[in-house]
Amino acid sequence: MKTGAKASKRRTSSSKKGKSSGLIMPVDLRTAALQDVQNVARLIKLSTDTWPGNCFGVATELVKAGLAWRCQYGCYTGQIHADSLFSGRPFSRHGWALLDEKSKTIVDPTRWVFEAVPPYIAVIEFTDPRFGDYSLGAASLRHGNAALPTAPEFDPEDRPRSLSDCKFPPGVAEAVEALFGGDRGSFRQFHWLAHRTPDELGIFAKPIYAGLITAGMGAWIPVDYKLHCKLGGNSDVTFDPRRSLSGNRRRT
């Protein structure tokens, strides 16, 4: 009985974090199940007729059903067919899911809406050319898919602050010092750091974002990056994927 209680508690905790509310299927079974879009529609109790314009909602239902690991939100930058609901746009805000925790495989239940083809669920591995059509937090639009650039030069006249204000843990503080060239950062340097993507920062992403939030600079971090690192949205504001993306823009 105790073992069952613990398992139940773990499942409940996982649900609170936005993951599957039940036991998630093995990856191979998930992949196979996703091939039958109509069966998936019956499972999540959402007809495919309701999927267009509801990308994040459908992706969320896949996670709840144990067919995917977690949701992501950002932009679709691939081709949009002239007959699509979203025709005429160079890109579109979009939501999708990740298949599992270890791989970067994308599960997109509404890609077909952009392509103007019959419903299907796209399962896109990292090596698939279509993988480049997805941009978490619209990072590729802000940064042009560039590798982590060099931080701006420290300017003592540009509202400098000590890195100690961020209360970065050991190791992280030293990494940021190396980027900034010292134990202080200018306004432009901190703003630059807040706009680095989770992929660019790697294992340092969550502690760096958390430190910036501690120092009162969390509003500069795109909400999608904070959600990706499980740091919530903008302060106490509940994230709504229907809202516009973060108003932050990359400096020139």
N, C-alpha and C positions, 0 to 999 in steps of 0.2 A: 504493500500500500504506500509506503514512504517513497519507493522508487517511482511509482506512478504519479504521486503528488509532485515530486521534483520535476518530472518530465512535463507535467501540465504547467508548472510554474515557468519552465523554460520557454514553452510555446507561447504563453501569455506575454512574457517579457519580449520575445521576438516580435510579436504582433505590435507592441507599443513602439518598437523602433521602425515600423513601416515595412517589415518583412512579412513573409507568409504567416498567416494566422494558424496554419496547420502544419503537418509534416510535409516538407517539400519533396517532390519526386526526384529520383536519381536523374542526372543530366541526360542520359540516353533516353529515358522514358519521357522526359519533358520534351526533348527534341522531336521524338516520334509523335507525341500527342499534339504538338503545335502544327503538324502538317495538315490536320483536319480542322480547318477554320470553323466549319459549321458545328462540329462537335464541341469545340472550344466555346463558341457562342452560346450553345445550350448550357454548358457547364457554368459559365459566368452569368448566365441569364440576361444577356444583352444581345439582341439581334444585330447582325452586321449592318443593318440599315441605320442603326443609331451610332455607329462607330465614326463616320466622318465628322470632323470637328471636335471629337471627344477623345483625342489621342491619349492624353495623360490618364483620363478616367479608365479607359480600356486597359492600359498598361498596368494600372493599379489593381484592377480586377484579376489580371493574370498573376500578379504577385500574391494576392490573397488566396487564389486557387492553388498555389504551389507550383505554378507553371514557369515562374521566373523568380529571380532572387530579389532585385530591388529596382525601383524606377529611377529614371534620370530625366532631366528637362533642359532644353537648350534650343538649338536651331537645326532644322533640316536645310542643307545647302545644296542638295542634289537637284537634278532636273525636275521641273514641274510641267506636266503635260498640259497642252492647250485646253483639253477637255476637263481638267481637274477643277475641283471646288476652289483650289487656291491658285488657279492660273493667273499669270501676269505678275507674280511676285518673284523677285530674285532669290528669296529664301523665305522660310516660314518658321515661326515659333513651333516647337514640336516636343512631344514627350514619348518616351520609349522605355524599355526595360533591359536589364542585363540578365543573361541566362543563369549565371552562377557567380559565386564569389571569386573564384580563381581566374577565370578567363575574362576577356573583354567582349565576349560574344554578345551582340545586340539582338534583342527580340523586339521587332517593330510590328505591332498588329495593324497599323494603319498606313504603312508605306504605300499600299495599293491606291490610296486616295490621291496621292501625288502623281502616281503613274497612270491613273484613270483605267485600271484593269479590274477584273473581278476580285473579290476579297480573298486574301491569303495572309498568312503571318510570316513575315520575313525573319529568318534566322541568319544573322550576318557575322561571320567570324572576322577576326582582326586582319586576316590576310585577304579578305574579300574587298575588291575595289570599292564596293558600295559603303564600306566602313567609313570612308572619308566624307560621306554625306552627312555625318552626324557631328555636332559640335556642342559639347556640354557647356552650358552657360554662354553660348555664342562666342567661345574663346577664339575660334578661327577667324571670326569677323573682326574681333578686336585686335588680335595679335598676328594675323596673317599666317598662322601655322608656323611661326618662327620658333626656333629653339630659345631657351632662356637667354635673353640679352643681358648685357652688362648693366648694372644698376647705374642710375644717374650719379654724377659727381656730388659729393657732399658740399652743401652751400651753407656756411654758418649764418648767413643773413636770411635763410629760408625757413624760419620758425623751427629751429632744431629741437629735438627731444632726445632724452637718454633712452637707450634700449632697455634700461632697467624698468622703465614705466610699463613695459610689456610683460614683465615677469616670465620671460622665456625660460624653459627648463634648461639644465646643463646640456651642452651639445648643440642645442638649437640656438642659444644666444651666441655661441662662437661662430656658428654657420652664418647668422645674419651679420655679425661683425665683419666676417670675411667679405660678404657681399657689399656692405656699406663702407668698408675701409676704416672702421673705428667703432667705438661704443656709443656713438650718437648718430642720429639720422635726421635728415632734413625732411620737410613736408613732402617734397617731390619724391624722395627715396621711399618713404613709408607708403605713399600713394602708389608708387610703382610696385612695391612688394605686395600690396593688397590685391593687385590685379594679376598676379601670377596664378596660373591654373594649378589644380591639384596634381596633374601629370607633371608639370614643370617642377613643382616643389617635392614631389615624391613623399617619402615618409615624414618630411618636415611640414607638409601642408597643414595638417590639423593643429599641431602646436603653434605654428606661425599665425594661423588665422585666429586661434584662441587668444594668443598674446596681443594681437592687434585689437581684438574685441575688448580685452581687459584694459587696454590703454585708451579706449573710447574711439577707436578708429574702425570699428566693425562695419560701419555703414559704407565704407569704401569697397568692401569685399562683395563681389556679386553673390546674390542670394543662392544661386545654383551651386556655387563652390562650397558655401557653408552647409547646405543641405547634403551635399555629397560627402562631407566629412562629419555629418551628424551633429552639426553645431546649431541646428535650427535655422530659422529665416532671419529677417531683419529685426533684431531685438525681440520684442514681445509680439510682433505682428505675425499672424498666421499666414503661412505661404499658400497662395492661391495661384495655380499654374495658368489661370486665365488672365492674370494681370500681366502687364508688359514686363519685359525683362528688365534687369537692373539698369538704372539710368547712368551708371558709371560708364565713362568712356576712356579710352586709352589716351594718354597725353601725346602730344606731338612734339 
